[in-house]
Amino acid sequence: MVILFVVIGILVVLALWLISVYNNLVTLKKRVENAWAQIDVQLKRRHDLIPNLVSSVKGYMKFEQETLEKVMQARARAVSAQGVGDKIKAEQELGGVLGRLLAVVENYPDLKANTNVSQLMEELTSTENKISYARQFYNDSATKFNTKIEIFPNNIVVGFFGGKFEAFPLFEVTEAEREAPKVDLAF
């Protein structure tokens, strides 16, 4: 009789532990999904600003059509990307070509003086800052979740529930982003 109570007690403790670990992993997963949703909101804003900016600078930048086309192509790939990993890759590419566009705009004094372009550039810069903060929050949340699903004994629970808990990819700096921007101060 005592053995039965001990066995039942152990089973109850194991069940409570399993429930606790499962609920903790679900909570962390939802936090990562929320962090991604915050990035997605800012990316949508970025995607909406880009065509307006390209339209505004098109007339001034007759010799930079290739740059403008690359921006629009990268935007199209970013908008149509599916899944977190593909979206991260597409957004990194878009960020790289946007950086080149912003650098090119600096070479056109008339363009920088245009109020509409200036306002769009300011909004885009603000959006880029918000994306940066959202990426940081996402990476922090994803790292915490990824660590939790890999540590023992949580990894046993993760294995028990199959593909419900899979690691999230991180936003990482690309090689193009590592390069220092080139600034030409020649007059």
TIFI-838470 format. One record per residue (C-alpha): x, y, z. Coordinates in pm, whole numbers, plus 50000, padded with zeros to 5 digits. Layout:
XYZ
...
***
This chain:
500005000050000
502795024450089
504585016049764
501425024349570
501245058849735
504945064849664
504495054949299
501385076849267
503265105649436
506205102049195
503815101148897
502025132449020
505325150749068
506475140048719
503155150948567
503355184948739
506955189048625
506005179748266
503105204448270
505365231748410
508075226548148
505515224547866
503755256547977
507075274748012
508105264547659
504735275147516
505045308847692
508535314447552
507455303547204
504565328447211
506965355847322
509205348447021
506175348446790
505105382146934
508625395746884
508495384346522
505085401046481
506615433846601
509345430846338
506725422446078
504795454446156
507905475646103
508865456445789
505415463545645
505965500545715
509375498445546
507865480745244
505215507945215
507775536245233
510175522544972
507995527544659
507265563544768
510955570544819
511925554644487
509235574644307
510435606744469
514085602044376
513605586744030
513645619743840
516795632044012
518735599643985
518745593443610
522155577043628
521265554743923
518405534843770
520185502043843
520255510344216
516555518744213
515715486444028
517745466144278
515845482444566
512475474244410
513535438444327
514805432944682
511565447644819
509515423744602
511535393944729
511125405745089
507365410545055
506885376144899
509225357045134
507605329045331
508735316545670
510915333745927
514225321545783
513435332545427
512085365945548
515235372345751
517425365345447
515295386845214
515165415645464
518925414745509
519315417745132
516815446445124
518655463945406
521885461745207
520465477044890
518605503545090
521905513445249
523405517744904
520395538844797
520735561345100
524455565545025
523665574744665
521055600244774
523785617744975
525555625544645
522615646044513
522355679844693
519125689344509
517595656644617
518615661144980
517025695744975
513685682344846
511195683545135
509295652445027
512465631744988
513815645245315
510635635545498
510605600745341
514275595845433
513545606345790
510595582145811
512685554145661
515505560945905
513045560646194
511575528146068
515035512746032
515745521846396
512475505746506
513315474646305
516705473546474
515125474746821
512505449046724
515225425946588
517125428946914
514015419547114
513305390746873
516895377746895
516805379647275
513495360847289
514565335147029
517875328947205
516125323347536
513645299347374
516345281147172
518405276647488
515425263447685
514585236947424
518175224547413
519005221947784
518495190247983
515895179048087
513755202347872
515145185947559
513465153547668
510095171147687
510755187447348
511515153447198
508325139447349
506215165847173
507855161246833
508075191846607
505995214746828
509115231846963
511705239946697
514515265046722
513935299646573
516555314946341
518275346746452
518775379446267
522515381146214
524685407446053
525545398745692
528955403745537
527615433545339
526395449745661
529795444345827
531515466545570
532035502145682
530045526745472
532105547345229
531815584645286
533195608745026
533815643045176
535505657344866
534055690544749
***
